[in-house]
Structures are given as C-alpha cells and as structure tokens.
Amino acid sequence: MASGTAFKGTGNLLHYVASKGAVVSMTRSLARELGPHNICVNAIAPGLTMSEAVVVNPDWTGKASAAGIAARAIQREQVPADLLSTLIYLCSDDSSFVTGQTISVDGGALMR
C-alpha cells in the first residue's frame, strides 16, 4: 500500500512520505525481479481514507479532511470500501499483464 503523498509530498511528514516513496520504488524493482517468474507486483496509492484510525484522529478530520476533499475531482470523503474494486482487480487474472504499477485510488486528487 503506497500513498498519493509519495507523488505530491506532505510537509511535516517526511518519515511517512519517504516510506511510501520506498513502497513505490520497491514495487517497480520487485516487478522487474519477479516478472521472469510471471509474478506481478503492484501497489495502490489511496488518498486520505476515513479508516477507523483516521476518524478518531483530530489531526486528520476537519480542515485536513476538507482540504483533501476539495482537491479531488470526486469531492467526497474516501472510505475503505473505495479501495476494494482495485484490490480485487489486482488479485484477479484480469490484471495478469499489469506489473510495476502504482494505481492512484483517490477520487482524482492525483492525476498522472
């Protein structure tokens, strides 16, 4: 699991942003290493998701949540269920020729 912050950066969260950037790079490297064995390696980069841990954290509700919503093309809170279809796709044979990718699932906040 990566994060959109790996591509956008977020102030005062260097440790988090760096770790998510490492996930993106590790995904690419492992895809190269494991591709010859027909093993796909991909990551999902969600936006701020209203998980149980986020909902109870006052640092991520209110203004932070509102700013995230305003930055999205689909302007609503992201919930954990929003990630399921992408996860199921990546676990299925439908994605058998997709590897080394980081898929942004964030309502259109990060468009690359």
N, C-alpha and C positions, 0 to 999 in steps of 0.2 A: 504494500500500500504506500503510494507516494503521496504527493500533495501539490496543489497548484502553487504553493509558496516556493517550491523548487524553481519555478519559472519566473515568478513575479518578485520574490523576495518579500520579507516582512521585517520591519525594524524591531529591535529588541528581542528577536527570537533566533539569533544566529545558530544556536545549537540545533534547534528544530529544523530550520531551513537547510542547514548543511546535511543533516541526517537524511532528509527527504531527497536532496540532490544526490546523495550517495545511493539511494534506492533506485533512482532513475539511471544512474551510471552502471550500477550493478546489474540492473535489468538488461541493459544493452550488452554488457560483457558476457553475462551468462547465456544470453541468446546466441551469441557467436560461439561460445564454448560448447553449448549443448545442441545447437542446430544440427550438426552432423549425426546426432543420435535421434533426430526427429522429435526433440523436446522443445516446446515453445515456452518462452519466458516473457511475460508482460506485466505491466503494473497499471493500477488505477490511481488517478490523481483527483480525489474529490475536493470540493470546496468545503467551506466551514459547514459541517454536518451537525445537526441537532441531536447528537448522541446523548445518552444518559449523563456522561461525564461533562459534556459541554453545557447542557441545560442547567446544571447546578452550579456552574462556574460563572460568577458575576462578571469576570473579565471578558467573557465571550457572548454574553447576552446584551441586550440593549443597544448601545451605539455600535459596538463591533458587529453584531448581527445585522443591524440595519445597514451599515456600510457594505457588508458583503452582499446583501440582497440588492442594494442599489446598483452594484457593479455587474449584476447578472442580466442577461437577455431575458431569462425567465425569472421574474422578480418575486421569488418566494423563498421561504426557508427550505434548506435541503435537509431531508430526513434519511436515516439509514436505508430505508427501502428503495430510495432512488439509485442506489448502487447495485442492487440485485440483478437487474437485467444485463448489465455489462459484465458482472461477475459470472453469471450463468453462461453468457456468450463465450467468455474466455475459457471456461471449463468445458465447453462443448466442442464437438468435431467441426462446427461451423467456423471456428477460428483456427483450424489446423494449419493454415499457412500465414498466420499472423504471429510475428515474434519480434522481440526487441522494442515493443511499443509501450508508451505510457499514454493511456487514454484519459483525457480530462472528462470528468463527470461532475460538472459544477454549474449547470444551468446557463452556460455561455459566458461565464466571467472571464475565462481564459480561452481565447480562440487563436489557434495556431495552425 
